[in-house]
Amino acid sequence: MSFYSVELPYQSDAAHYYAALADLPWALWLDSGEMARYDILTAAPQHTLTLDSASTQSDPFALLRIALGERIAPIEDVPFAGGALGYWSYDLARRMYASVAEDVMHLPDLLPDMAIGIYDWALVLDHQQHTARLVSHRRFAETAQLLPQILLRLRSEATLPPDTFQVQGKIASNFTPASYASAFAAVKDYLKSGDCYQVNLAQRFCAYASGDALGAYLMLRSLSPAPYSAFLNLPNVQILCASPERFLRVQNGHVETRPIKGTRPRSRDIQQDRQLADELRSHPKDRAENLMIVDLLRNDLGKSCVPGSVRVPKLFEVESYANVHHLVSTVEGKLAEGRDALHVLSDCFPGGSVTGAPKQRAMQIIEQLEPNGRGIYCGAIGYVGFDGNMDSNIVIRTLVYSGDEIRFWVGGGIVADSEMAAEYQETLDKASAMLELLKRYGGEI
């Protein structure tokens, strides 16, 4: 069937378009934060794939490959018009690495390890060309009846629902400063003994909450705009993501990852802010930390890329966001014959920037030292299209709201010359926008 495309009025902010779809099942919004080219909105998937920790399906990526079916040709300037979209939890790694599963010290997260919808349409906002298009490959017969209904919704004057979200009581961490210092010391012992070169240690904050979190997400994206943001309204969970980090992109055979390692807080004083950025760019510890992860990802990409094609076009670039400066590098390669985006995702999962190096040993240490499972945190949100293209983020700067609890994690890479007080403060710098968000809705810090 021919490709379907209908123009709609362009809006620089997709919030009202999302409001028109928000009550549909599995309504998802991949949000550029007006810092990247595309917003992608979709809902009402043809079918869904969820895996919980008890599932016996050992390879979620093979399951997805079957669900996506035969590949179709990409459409120029359309990043996604149908395919798989949702999240892959960090805890999927337990079924990928037996050595990590053996070291599980705590109960798994209650949410599925993977929640993916197979969608046959999307609204794509192109902030470069200032266009909005409802697009579809019309892969399924039912899509013909669905598209006119979606179009009607998107053409209506949808208003945002009332903001009912509330946070009750204290926002609590699963580490006290003393217990964090103890875990930090244990990591330093592992580093000293040569077990690993870097370990990403995270603390989790949580609070009781009620109401619908869409309004809170809109507040988050104003407090902390980021190019790989997302709002996922799934059964039993809402995910509010303001991630600055791309995990993996596969575009017509070109593979790219952009790891973040190295952080400084922003300052309101322009000169001091510039000094913090310059210090980050040139600091030996931050550069070494970043380079370790670049080397890890070069190795991961090499599993699915043409030998000799993996290179590092950008190393140690400073990117500045609302609350922090980050040190970012770019690693790229050319997809090998017989490999696809899901092979790349499987080879690289979870991202090395949120584990440490070497990856499996760092993950074992994380399992031993962090009091709670990570769940969605440090996994990935993104899409793999029917056309074989993929884009995904690393799930950081993200709040997970399920039941009556909202929680988020913040971490940092610890290396041999890391200082405890500085690493602990870095986690608080990264937490600042999310703590401010919960405070505005009634949470007590």
N, C-alpha and C positions, 0 to 999 in steps of 0.2 A: 504494500500500500504506500502511496506517496507521502512525503513528509508534510506534516501539518504545521503551519505557522500563522498566527494572527497577531497583528500589532495592537498594542494598548498604549494609553498615555504614559509617557516616561515619568517616573518619580525618583528623585535622588535618594529618598528614604523609603524603603519598602514596607515600613510598619503598617500602613493602611491596607496594602495589598495582603499582607499576612493576616490582618484582622478579618478580611473577607473569607479566609480559609480556616481560621483558627478552630472552629468547632467541628471540622472534619477529622476523621480518625487519622492518626499518625501524621499530623500537620508539622512539617519540618521547614526550617529556614536556615540556609547557609548564607551568612550575612558578612558582607565585605567590610562593614563598619565605615563605609564610604572611603576606604583606604586601598581597596583593590578593585579589579575591573567588574566582577560579576556578583550579583545576588541571585540565588537559586531558591525558589519556593515550590513546594509540592505537598500533596496530601492524598488520602484515600488510595493506598497502594493496591495493586492487583492481588498480591499476597505478601506475607511476611515470613521472615526466618528469624527465630530466636533460639539461642542455646543457653541453657543454664549450667551451673557447675556439675549437675548430676547427669547431663546428657552424655550419651556414649559416642556421639559423632566426633571422631578424632580430628578431622580436618575441616574446619569451617570454611576455608578458602576454596576447597574442592567442591563443597556444597554450594557455594555461591556461583562458582563457574558453571555448574549444571543449571542453576536457576536463571542465569543470564542468557544461556543458549548461544546460538550461532551469532557471531559478530556481524554488525552492519556498518556501513560506511559512515564516517563522521561528517557533520555538517559544519561548514566554516562559520566561525564566530558564535557557535552554539556549544557551550561547554558540556551541557547535560540536557537531554530531551527524553530520558528514560533509562532505567537500569536500577542498580542497587544503591540505596542511600540510607545511612544510619550511623551506628557506632560499633566499634570493636573495642571491648573492654581490655584493660591491661591484664586482667586475670585470665584472659584467653591463653596467656603464656604458660599457664600451668599445664595445659594439655599439649603445648608445643615442646616444652622442655621438661622431661621426666625428672631431671635433677633438681629443678626448682620446685616441682610439685611435692617431692619428698621432704622439703624443708618448710612446708606450710605450718605456721605456728598459730594461726588464728582462723576463725570461721570465714568462709568466702562471703563476698558481698551478696546481698539478697536479690540484686537485680540481675537480669540475664547477662551472660558474658558477651553476647552479641545480639543486637537488635537491628535488623535490616529490613527495609521495605523494598519490594520490587515495584517500581513506579513506571507508568507509561506516559507521563507528561510532566512538564515543569513550566513555571513562569520564570523567565530569565531577564533580569535587568542588567543592561550593559552600560556601565557608568563612563565608558570611553566613547561610545557612539551615541549615548543618551537615547537608548531604545528600551522598550519593554515588549516582550513577545511571549505569548503562550505557544509552546512547541510540543510536538509529540511525534514519535515514530509510528504510532498507532499499531503497536505490535499485537495487542489483544483486541478481540471483537468488542468487548464491553466498553472500550475506550470511546467508541463512536457515540455512545449514549452519554458518557460522562463529560466529554469536552464542552458541549453547549451549556451544561449546568455550571461548570467551572467558569466559563466565559461570562455567564450572567452574574455570578458572584463578583468577579473581578471588575466588572463594569458598574457594579452598584456603588453607592456612596457608603462604604463600610466605615463604621466608627469603632474606635478601640473600646473594648469592654471596660467597665469600671475596675479600678485597681483595688482588689480585695486582699492583697497579700499582707501578712503580718508576721513579725518575729516576736516570740515570747521569751523573756528571761535572758540568761547569760549565754554568750558565745564561748564555748569551752574548747580547749585544745586537748588532744590525746597525749601531748607531751607537756610536762612542766619544764621550766628552764633547767632544773636539776636532772630530770630524766632525759632531756635532749642532750645535755652535757655528757651523760653516761653513755648514750648511744653513739654520740660523736667520738668519744674516747675509744669505744669498741671498733668503730670504723678505722680510726687512726692505727689501732693495733693490727687490723687486717692489712692495711696499707704497708705498715712497717715490715710485716712478715712476708710481703710479696704476693699475697693472695690476689690483689687487684691494684689498679692504678687510680681508680676513681669510683666513688659510690654516691649515688643521688639519694639523700636522706630527706624524707618529707614528714611534716606534721599535718594533722587533720583537725580542722575546726568544725564544730557543729552546734546547731541551735534548734529549738522547737519552732515550728512555723505552721501557718494555715493560710487558706485562700489560694487563688490562682496566681502563678508566678510570671505571667507575661509582662505585667507592669514592672515587676522587679527586673526582668531582663532588659526592658527598654531603658530603665534607670542605669543598669550596669553598662550598657553600650554607650551611654552619655558620660559616665564616670571614667570608663576605660575602653575607648574605641580600639578595635584591633582588626586586622585584615582577615583573620580566619575564625571569626565568631560564628555562633550558631545558637538557635533556639529549637529544641526538640521537645514536642509535646506527645509523649508516648504513653501507653497504658501504664499506670502506676508510677510514672516518673516524668518530671520536667527537668531538662538539662539547659542550664544558662551558661554559655561558653563565650569567653572573650579572649581567645587564644591568639598570641602574636606569632605562633610558630607553625610554618608549613612542615608537614611530615614528608609526604611523597606526592609527587605529581608525575603522571605519565601522559604525554601528549604526542600522539602520532609517532610513538617509538622513542621519544626523548624522555629521559628519566631525570628528575631533579629532587633533591632534598635540601632543606635549609636549617641546619641545627643551630639552636641558641645555646651558648654556654658563656657565662660572664654577665654580671648584672651590677648596676649602680643605681641608687635612687635619683630621681629628678630633684632639682632645686628651683625655687621661685626666683632666685637671684641669677640673672642671665650669665654673668661671668663665672659664678660657682658651678652652674649647670654645665657650662662648656668645659670647665676644668674636670668635672666628674666624667664626662664623656671622653675627654682626652686621656685621662688616667686609665679608664677601662680599655681603651684602644691599645695602650702601650704596656699595660701591666703584665709582667712575665707569668704570674700565676694564672691569670685569666686566659692569656694566649695559650699556655700549655694545656689548660683544662679544655679549651675549645679544640685544640689540635688533636688531643686524644680521641674526642668524639668524631672529628672529621676522619681520622684514620679508621675508626671502627665502621663508620658508614661507607667509606670507600670499599672496605672489605665486604660489607653487606650488599652493596650495589653490584659488586663484581660477580656475585652469584648468578645474577640474571642479565648482566650486560655483556656486550661484545668485549672480549679481552682487549685491553689497551684503550678502551673508550672512556673509562672513568677518569674524570679530572676535577680539579678544584678551581673554577674560574674566579671565585671571590673568597678571600680569607680575611677574617678579623675585621668585618665592617661593623660600625656602630649604627644601630637603629634605635630611635627614640620614641617612646610611647608616653602616655599620659602620666604615668607614675614612675617609670624606670627607663634606663638606657640598657640595651642588650648588645652583646657581641655575637654577630651572626656570620656564618660562612655558607657557601653554596657548593654542593657536590653534585655532579651530573654525569650521565652516561647514556649509551645507546642500547636499547633493548635488544637482546640476542634473539635469533631465530628460534621459534618454538617456545618462547617465554612470553608471559603476558603480565598485565598490571597486578593480578592477584598473586603471581609468583613473586613479584617484587615486594608486595605487601607482606607476604608470608616470610620471605627472606630477611626482611628488615624489622619485623615486629617483635617486641615493642621497640620504639625508637631509642637509639643509644643515648640520646641527650638526657633521657629521663631514667636511665638505669645506671650507667657507669661502664667501666671497661676493666677486664673483659666482661661481656654482657652477662653470661650465665652465672658467673661467680658473684658479680655485683647483685644480681637479682636474688640469689640465695641469701646474701647478707641482708638485703632489704626485707625479705620475708622474716628473717630472724629478729630484726631490730625494730621494725615499725609495728606499733600495737594493733593496727587494723589493716584489713585488706584494702587495696587501692580501688578496686572496682573499675569504674569508667576512667578515673583519673590516670593520666599518662597512657591511655589507650589512644584511639583515633576516631575522629568524626569525619565523614566524607562520602564520596560517591565513586562508583565504578560504572561507567555507562555501557549501554548495549554496543557502543562503538569501540569499547576497549580502553577509552581514556579514563583517567582517574585523577582526583585531587583529594587531599586529606590533610588534617591538622594533627598536631599533638594536643591532647586534651589537658591543657594547663589553664590557669586562671578561670576555673570552671566550678560552678555550684551545681550540686545534684540534689534535687528536691523530691523525696518520696516518703509516703506515709505522712507523719507529722514532723519530719526532720529535714533540715537543709544543711548540707555539709560541703566543705571544700578543702583542698589540700594545697600546700605550698612546700617546695623543696629546693635543694641546691646541691650541686656537685661538690663533694669533699675530696680533696687531694692531699698529698703528703704535707704541704706547707700551709694548709688551711688553718685558720684560727677560729676557735669555737664561737667567740662573741660575734665575730664578723659574719659567720655562716648563719647563726641564729637570727641576727638582724636582717640578713638578706631575705630570709623567709618572711619576716614581718613586712619588709618593703614590698615584696611580691603580693602579700595579703592585703595591702592597704586599701585598694579599691573595693574588694569584697567585704572587708570589715566595715568600711564606710557604708556600703550598700545595706548590710544587715542592721547597722546602727540607725540608718534613716527609716527603716521599717520597724523600729522598736527594740532591736537587740541591744543588750548591755555588754560592753567590752570589758 
